[in-house]
Amino acid sequence: MATYQMNFNQDFTSLSVLSSTGLRLYSISGQDKVEEIFAKDNTEQIRITERLFNSSLVVLVTAQKPNCLKMLHFKKKQDICNCFYPSDILCVRMNRQRLIVCLAESIHIHDIRDMKILHSIDNIAPNEQGLCALSLNSLLAFPICQTSGELRIFNASKLRTGITIKAHDTPLSALTFSTSGTLLATASERGTVIRVFCVKNGQRVQEFRRGVSCVRIASLVFATSGDFLCASSNTETVHIFKIDAQAVETVEMKAIAEVAAKSDEASRESAPAPSAEEANSTAAPAASWGGMFSKAVSSLLLPSQVTDVLAQDRSFATVQLAQAGLKHICALTRVQKELRLLIACEDGFLYVHDFNAERGGSCKLLAVHDLRGALEDVIELQLSESVLRSQIKQTSSTIPAQPSSLNMLKSCAASVLIENPDPMPDNSYASILRGEQADAMSDSAKFRKLCDAIDTPTKLYDERQFPPVAIAAKD
């Protein structure tokens, strides 16, 4: 049986289907309406594909050039740029601010608007699966140990290292952030227990029991509302767990109390020592605001509530699949204002299930979409192949000189080569005004292409390039 690699975009409104014959993008506008919007043959042997929300920006990694990241504007049939890395690309993650490229022993963080490299996390524990998660507010989570489920959170927006969480005793197999970026769900290689942590302080919020047998977790994803967590594995059952809002609020209040207590302690240490008379006069009301707030939160942590937080909850809803052993990618989102469970299977089908947020239970199958073949009115993309360097010599100290059309970016232990493709002919009014003085593939041109691909209006830095045109007013 032919297998298909399925992947949702960040808001679950689009689905990419990758097979031996080619790549196709589908728009999910309703439970009975799945439209094909883009197709490309697989002559380059594409192995990784990601689309940025509903924009025209798509990134590809091919088997022929596994260390090259290709950025496409698929609606205009244009190649934006190619980025080369010191080793094979294992995973790509994107949001509206950052693009993350995960290698086996390093992670590179780019500004998605101009693809400049902002930071590189080097010398991490070997991550052969390319496991990492990126939240919509640019928090990055990745494993830091091969023998246990220890992970680290990095703020990719402020480029600052965050907390470390020991999530499991065995190595991790799945990571995912909630839409708000406040919760992080994890699963280990055993796949029997799924845990949810507070991102602010790393404290465990909930623990779910998926089953007793060891399985391989294929998909772990929060609902867009953040109220539910969906998990699929190589078994015939998909589990949906309910997030305890009260437990989340209690843990977040405790995190705030801890910050207030630390701030209060720091202020007391920096303040001058009071005299004996002042100490006696303030001995009775000695409690500070931070201390009182901490006590108030601690009083909320009753033994029964602590037990509920740490208890292993069972699934709130389930789906029984037709066949076990296949990889299923899940999404729990609203389709035409109705909450639906989307399951994309490697058999090439998209299954749409009903989901009752009040009662849970077994989810009813509503629709099945066959995504294995081509549909009509397909946008076929034929990219002009740039002359690519056959071998890129990487050294820690020096980088060989490159032609002027290439931009080299250095990091501490690895280098990233960003290559601009051959320019596409531009017959626009602005291009005619610029004449031969403008470089079609300059950094500013690449910036405009990226902004256009992610549906962001381009700022006109040079008004002389785009002079105003007088338009006669009509009565």
N, C-alpha and C positions, 0 to 999 in steps of 0.2 A: 504493500500500500504506500502510495506517495505521501510524504509528510509535508506539512505547511507550517512555517514559522509565523505565528500571529503576535501582534503587538498593538496595544491601544496607545493613543496619545495621552497627554497629561490630563485632559478633562473628559476623556472617554467619549468624545464626539467623533472620533475617527479611528479606523483600524487599518493596519498595514498587513498584507498577506504576502509572504515571501516563499517561493517554491523554486524548483529546479528550472522552471520555464520563465520566470520573471517576477517582478515586483508589482503589486497593485495596492492602491490606496482607496479606501471606501469611506464615505461619509455616512454617519448614522444619524439620520434626522427623525426617525420614528421606528416603532417596533416592526412595522411592515414596510419601511422605506430605508433601504440601504443602497446607496448609489456609488458606483465606481467613478472616481474623479481623476485617476492618474494610473498609467501603466508604463512599464519599462521592461524590455527583455533582459534576460539574465546572462548575457554574454560575458559580463565582467564577474560573474559568480558572486553576487551580493550576499553577504553573511550577516550584516547588522544594518538596521534602518531605524531612524527615529524622525518623527514629524513634530514640529513645534506648534502645539495647540491646533488651531484651524488656519494657521498661516501657510504661506507658500514655501517655507523653509523646511527642507528635508536634508538629513545627513546620511551618508552611506559609507560602509566599510566593505571592501571586497576581499575575496580569498586571494586574488592575484596580487593585491597590494594591501596586506593586512595591517600595515603600519601607517596607512594613509586614510585620512578622514576627508571625504568629499562633501562639500556643501552645495546644494542645488536650489535654484528658484524654479520649481517644477512648472508653474503656470506660464512663465516666460521662456521655458526651455533653455535656461541659462545655467552655466556652471559658475559659482561664485568664487570659490577658492579651494585649494587642497592643502591640508596640514599633515606633515609627516612627523612621526614620533620614533624614539629609539628602539621600540619593540612593538609587538602586535597589540592592536587595540582590542580589549576584551569587553568593554562596556562604554556606552555613551549616555549621558543624562543631560537634560536641558530644562530650563525655565526661561522666563522673560528677561532675566538678567545674566545668567551664567550658563556656560556649556562646560560639562565635566567629561574628561576623557580618562578612563581608568585602564592602566596597564598592569602587568603582573606585579611590579614592585614600585610603582609610582602613580600619582594622580595629578593631572594637569587641569588648572582652572582658567577658563577664558572668559573675557567679556564678550557676550554674544553679539554685541552691536558692532564690534570691529575686529573680533577674534584675536585681540591682543592677549597674550598670556599674562595673567596677573600673579599666579603663584603656582608652585609645584611642591607637592608633598612627596618627598623622596624617602628611600630606605624603609618602606613599610614592610610588614611581614608578607611573604609571598601570597598573592591573592590570585590563584590560577583561574578561579571562576569569574573574576572581575566583579565581585559582589560589592555594591555600593547603592546608596539611596540619596536622592536630592529632593528637598522639600520645595514648595513654591516660594517660601521666603528665604531660600538659599542656604539651608542647613544641610550639611553633608555628613553622612554616616558611613563608616567602612570598618571592616574587621582589622584588628591589629595583632592577632595571635592565630597560629595554625592549629594549636592543640586545645584551645578553649574558645568559648563564644564571647570573647572580649572585643568591644568595639569602641570607637572614638567618634565624637561629634565635632565637626569643624564648621565654623561660620564662614561660608564662601563669599558672603557679601562684605563682611568686615575683615576677612582674611585673618581670622583669629581662632586658635585652638580652644575647643571647649572641653566638656567633661568626658570621662572614660566610664563605660558601663560594662560590668561583667554580666552579660545577659544569660549565658548558659554554660554548662560544664563542658559541652562538646562544641566543635566548630559550627559556625553559623551557616545557614543555607538560604535564608531569606531576610530582607530588611525592607521596611516601608514606613514613610511618614504619613501622618494624617494631613488633611488639606490645610489646616491651620498651622501645621508645623509644631504643635505643642506635644504630640504623642508620637512614639516610635514603637512599632511592633516588630518582634523578632521571632525567628524559628531556627532550631538547630538541625543538624544532620539527622538526628533521630526522628524529628517531626512529630513527636507525641505531645509536646507542650508548646503553646504559643504565649508569649509574654508581651505586655504593653507597659512602656516606661514613660515617665514624665521627662521631657527634654530639659526642663529647667534645672532639676537637681538629680536626675538619673534614678529616682525612686520608682520601684515597681508599682504600677497602678492596678493591674489585673493579670490573672493567669488563666489560660483556657486549656482544657484537656481535649485534644483532638481525637485521641484514641490510645490504645495500649501497644499496638504494633508499630515498628519503625517504618516510616515511609519517606518519600522524597517530596518535599514541598515544591510545587511548581509555580504557585501564584499566591501572594499575600498582599492584600490591598484593603485600604479603608474605603468606606462609602464617602461620597462627596460631602455629605453632611457631617461626617465624623462620628456618627452614632453606632456604626456597625463595622465589623472587620470580617472579611471574607478570605477563606483559605481553600486552595485546591491542592491535590497531591496525585500520586499515581494510582490511587484507589478509585472506586466508583462513586465516592461521596464527596460533595462540596459542602463545607461547613460555613455557616454565618454566625458570628458571635456578637452579642450586644455589649456595647461599652457602657459601663456604669458611670453616669454623669456625676453622681454624688461622690463616688470614689475619686474621680478626676478632680473635682472641685476641692475635695479635702486635701489631696496631695499638693495641688497648686497653692492652696492657702498655707500649707506647711512650708513650701518653698519660699513664699513671700515672707513668712515669719522668720525663717532662717536668715534671709538676707537682711531683714530689719534688725535681728539680734546681732549679726556680725557688724553691721553699721553702728549700732549703739555701743558695742564693745570697743570698736575702734575709736569712737568719739570719747569714751571714758578714758582710754589709755592716753590719748593726746591731750586731754584736759589736765590743768594743774591740780595737785592734791589739795583737798579742802582742809581747813583748819579743824581742830578738835571741836570747837564750838559749833561750826557749820555742820560737822558730821553728826553731832548729837541732835541738832535741830531738824535734820533731814533723815534721821534713822528710821522713823516710823514709815513715811511714804517712800520707801527706797525703791519701789518698783518703777522702772522706766517704761516708756511707751513700747519699746521693743520687747521687754520682758513680759509686759501685760498681754501684748498681742500673741506672743509665743505661748503663754499660759492659756489664753482663750482658745487657740487652735488645738493645743494639747488636750484641752477638756473635751473637744469634739471627737477625739480619737478613742471612742469607747471600745472595749474588747470585742464586742460583736461586730463593730464596723471594721476593725483591723482584720478580723477573721474573714469578713466578706471580701475585703480587698485582696487578701492573699490566697483565698480559696480558689480552687480550680473549677471554673464554671464550664458547663456543657454548652453545646451549640444551641443557638436560639432558632435557627432555621437550617434546613438541609435541602440538597438536590441530589437525586439519584441519577447517575449518568448511565448511559446505555452500555458503555464498555470501559473497563478498567485498563490501566497501563498506558493511556494516552495523556499527553500534556494539555492541560486546560488553563487558559488565562482568563481571569475573571474581572468584572467591573460591576460595581453597585452604584448606579447613578440614576438620575431622572431623565426619562425620555418622554418628551411632550408632557412634562409636568407630572408624570407618573413614575414611581420608584420601580426600577426594573433591574434584574440581575442578568448581565450579559456574560456569556461563556463562549469564548473562542477556542475551538479545539484544533489540534494539529491535523485532524482529518479534513480540514478545509471548510468546516461549517461554523456558523455563528448561531448560537441558541439564545433565545430571549425568554426569560422566565418572569413570572409575576412574583412579587415579594410583598408580604403583609408586615408592615413595621409594628403593628399592634399585637398580632397573635403569633407571628412566626410560623413554625411548622414546615411542612413540605411545600416547596415552591412549584407552581404549576407552569408547565411549558406552554408558551403562547405562540411562538413563531420560530421557524428554522430558515436560515438563509445559506444557500450554496454559494461559496466564494471561490470555488475552484477554477471556474472558467472565465473567459473574457466577456464583457458586456459591450453594448453598442456605444458609439460616441465616446471612445476612449482617447484620452490625450496621450499619445505615444511620444516619449522623449528620446531624442537622438542627440546625445552630447558630443560635442567636438572634443576629441581626445587631445590633451596637451602633451607636450614632450616632457615626460617624467624622468627624473634621474633614476638610473638603474640601481645604484648603490649610494647610500648616504653615510659618509664616514662621520662617526660620532666620537668625540673626545671630550674629556671633562675640562680641558683648559683652552683649547683652540678650536675654531670652526673654520674650515676652508672658505676662501672667498667665493661668493656666488655672483651670478649675473645680476644686473640692476633690477631685473624683473622679479627677483626673489627677495623675500624679507626674512631675515633670520632672527629668531628670538632665543635667548639663552636662559637657562635655569641653573640651579646649583649642581645637579648631578646628571641632567639630561637636557637635550636641546630639541626644540620643536621648529621644524621648517615649514613656513607658510608660503605656498606658491600660488600666484595669481594665474588663472588660465588665459588662453588666447582671447583677446577682446572680441566682443560681438559688435557687428556694425550698428551704429546708432545714428539714425536719420532724424532725430528729434530736433525741434527748434533750438533748444539749448546747445545741442551738439554742433549745429551749423554755426552758431554764434561763437562758440569756443574755437572752432577751426582746428588747426594742427597744434595749437599751444597746449591743449589739455591732453594729459596721459589717460587713455581709456581705462587702464588697469592700475591707476594710482590708488593710494590708500583711501583717498576721498571717494573715488569711484566705487571701491569695494565697500566702503561704509554706506554709500547710498544704496547699493544693491542689497546689503544685509538689512538695512532699515526698511526697504521696500518689501523684502521677503517676509519680514516679521510684522508687516502691516503697521509700521510706525512712520508717521510723516517725517520726511527729511527736513532738517533745518537748513535754511539757505544761508550758509556762512558768507558767500560772496554774491552780493546782489547783482554784480556786473555780469555774472554768468547767466543770470535769469532776469533780464530787464523786464519791467512791467509792460504790458501790452494794453494800449488804450482801447476800450470797448465803448462804442457809441450807445448811449442810453436810449431805450425805446419807450415810447408812450404807452 
